[in-house]
Amino acid sequence: MGTKPLMVKNLLRILLVAGSFAFTAMPGLADTIRGVGFGDSLMAGYQLGPNQSFADQLEAALKEEGYDIEIANAGVSGDTTSAGLSRLDWSVPDDTDFVILELGANDALRGISPDLSRKNLDTMIAHLKEKGIDVILAGMLAPPNMGEDYAAGFNPIFPELAAKYDVPLYPFFLDGVAAQPDKQLEDGMHPNEKGVATMVERFLPLMKDYLEGRDG
């Protein structure tokens, strides 16, 4: 009678130690930071080869810096903010740590009301934050041919939403690529492989600040 409880206690102790060892032996299962690049063709890697999209190149660059991170590519060519809002829940898993939200370029190209673009982006940011998912907002600027009035309504959307929700903002996703033919495809709109590398290089400091803030 007296030895059986002792045997049970010893067995439980062994199981706990073994479980603890197994868990610490595979830290990646607990420590990997999971992100989603959620956007349009600029995120998807339009006409680029495997592993050359923004999400792929950013993940590779961060891994070279020593970060244990995975960034899924949830870019869909042609997506507007309305299309993005409609697929948000099934494109972003619940265990996601952060989303790089990159939408709005197609709204501007199509002349969609900036008020609607703002509303859609606002709804997406609020929804992600309610789920405990961090948001990094990638900004966009209206094309010059849309005129000053359209730009005045569209361009402030991103800094104002970033301030409203206190989320990191990268002001212009195509910084360093726009109007640079050697970094664009023949269409003069989408980045080529070299262009994406430039985008990643310029985006990297913001991303590292965010990740270090998580650690802090």
DAKARA-V440989 format. One record per pair of residues at least 6 apart in sequence whose C-alpha atoms are under 7 Angstrom apart, sorted by the first residue. I is the first residue (numbers start at 1). J is the second residue. If there is no record, write none. Layout:
# DAKARA-V440989
<<I J> <I J>>
This chain:
# DAKARA-V440989
<<31 68> <32 68> <32 69> <33 68> <33 69> <33 70> <33 97> <34 69> <34 70> <34 71> <34 96> <34 97> <34 98> <35 70> <35 71> <35 72> <35 96> <35 97> <35 98> <35 99> <36 71> <36 72> <36 73> <36 74> <36 92> <36 98> <36 99> <36 100> <37 43> <37 55> <37 71> <37 72> <37 73> <37 74> <37 75> <37 99> <37 100> <37 101> <38 73> <38 74> <38 75> <38 99> <38 100> <38 101> <38 102> <39 74> <39 75> <39 76> <39 101> <39 102> <39 103> <40 75> <40 76> <40 77> <40 78> <40 79> <40 102> <40 103> <41 75> <41 76> <41 77> <41 78> <42 190> <43 53> <43 54> <43 55> <43 75> <44 53> <44 73> <44 74> <44 75> <44 76> <44 77> <45 52> <45 53> <45 54> <48 192> <48 193> <51 57> <52 193> <54 196> <54 200> <55 71> <55 72> <55 73> <57 200> <58 200> <59 69> <59 70> <59 71> <63 69> <74 91> <78 106> <79 106> <80 103> <80 104> <80 106> <80 107> <81 103> <81 104> <81 107> <81 117> <81 120> <81 121> <82 120> <85 120> <85 124> <96 133> <97 133> <97 134> <98 133> <98 134> <98 135> <99 134> <99 135> <99 136> <100 135> <100 136> <100 137> <100 138> <101 135> <101 136> <101 137> <101 138> <102 137> <102 138> <102 139> <104 117> <104 140> <105 140> <107 117> <108 142> <114 153> <114 154> <118 157> <122 161> <125 135> <135 167> <136 167> <136 168> <136 169> <137 162> <137 167> <137 168> <137 169> <137 170> <138 169> <138 170> <138 171> <138 172> <138 173> <139 158> <139 169> <139 170> <139 171> <139 172> <139 173> <140 155> <140 171> <140 172> <140 173> <141 155> <141 172> <142 151> <142 154> <142 155> <159 169> <162 168> <162 169> <174 199> <175 199> <176 198> <176 199> <177 183> <177 184> <177 191> <177 195> <181 188> <183 191> <183 192> <183 194> <183 195> <184 190> <184 191> <184 192> <184 195> <185 191> <185 192>>
